[in-house]
C-alpha cells in the first residue's frame, strides 16, 4: 500500500479517531494528554500525595504491561512502552493503571463492587513490591500466566508470521506497512550506517569483530494509537559475519520520541533529548527492554530504536471475571511497584509505603486513590461520548 508522506497525517488522524471510538477502554489508552490535564484540573488533585522522585511510565495502562524478553531471551513481566517516561510522582502510574483496570472491568460488565476490590488489591500488590523483605509475590493471574507461557515458546518464525506475514526477508505493503519514499529509505539506510547504531545492533546479534549489517527492507508502520501521526518505521535488517548463509534477520521498530505530557517533579535532571530520555527511563523501569534500545536522530527528529523480540507481547483482556480482575490488579500493580522500588533505598521504599497505607477512613485503600480513579473515570466517560459524537458526525 502506498501512502505519500504528505497524505499520511489525515489518514492517521482518522485512524486514531476510529481506534479511540471503539470503547471507553480504548479511549483511555489514546488520551494520555487529556488524562493529565483533567487530573490537574480535578478537585482531587490537591489530595494526591507527593511520592519520591523516580522514573515512572507516565502512560501506565493495562496494554503497556506484558512479557518482555531481555537480550538473552529471558522473559519477565515488565512495562513495555516508555514513550511518556519522566522523573515524576509515582502516584500517577497508580492512578492511570487503576483507571485502565476500571474501564476494563466495566467493559466486562463487572459491578462497581469489583472495582472497589480491585483498587484494594492494587494497593496491596504495589506495597508488597515496596517491602524489602517480602517473600511471597501476588498470585500470577491466568491472563498473565497464559501470555507468559505463549511468550516463552515463541521464536523468530512466530514474529515474522505476526508482523511480516511470512518468514521471507521482506516487509509486505498492506494496511499496516506503507511504502516509503526514496528519501525516507535513504535516511534509514544512513541511520544504520552510524557507528553507534551499527555497533549496538552487532552487539545484540552477538557478532564481534568485522561483521556486516544491511537494511533488507523498511516500511512506514501504522501502529499504536497515541503514536499515530509521528515517525514510526519497521526495518528488517540482516547481520552476518560475512557469509550470506549465516545472516541473522532482526526486525527493528523505529519510533519518534515525542515530548512527554506528564507533570515532571521540580528540580529533577533528565536528558534534554527525548530519545535519550526514553532510553534512560526504560533502563530504570524495564531493564529487559532498556538493554535492547538505542537513541538516535532520524530526519531531524529524536527517535529510539528497539529490536522486536518474538517474546514481547501485550496483555490482551477481552473479558475479565471478578476473580481475574482482582488478581490482575494485584499482580500488575506489583510489577509497577517493582519498577519504582528498584530505584529507591530501603528507607525510601518504606517511607513511600507508609504514605500509601495511611488510612483516613474505614477503607482498605487510600481515599485519594479511589477518588482520583472515580473522577478520571467520569471525565473519560464524558470525553469518550463527545469523541464518538464528533467522530460520527464527520465519519
Secondary structure by P-SEA (a helix, b strand, c coil): ccccccaaaaaaaaaaaaaaaccaaaaaaacaaaaaaaaaaccccccccccccccccccccccccccccccccccccccccccccccccaaaaaaaaaaaaaaaaaaacccaaaaaaaaaaaaaaaaaaacccccccccccaaaaaaaaaaaaccaaaaaaaccccccccccccccbbbbcaaaaaaaaaaaacaaaaaaaaaaaccccbbbbbbcccccccccccccccbbbbbbbbbcccccccbbbbbbbbbbbccccccccccccccccaaaaaaaaaaaccaaaaaacccccccccccccccccccccccccccccaaaaaaaaaaaaaaaaaaaaaaccaaaaaaaaaaaacccccccccaaaaaaaaaaaaaaaaaaaaaaaaaaacc
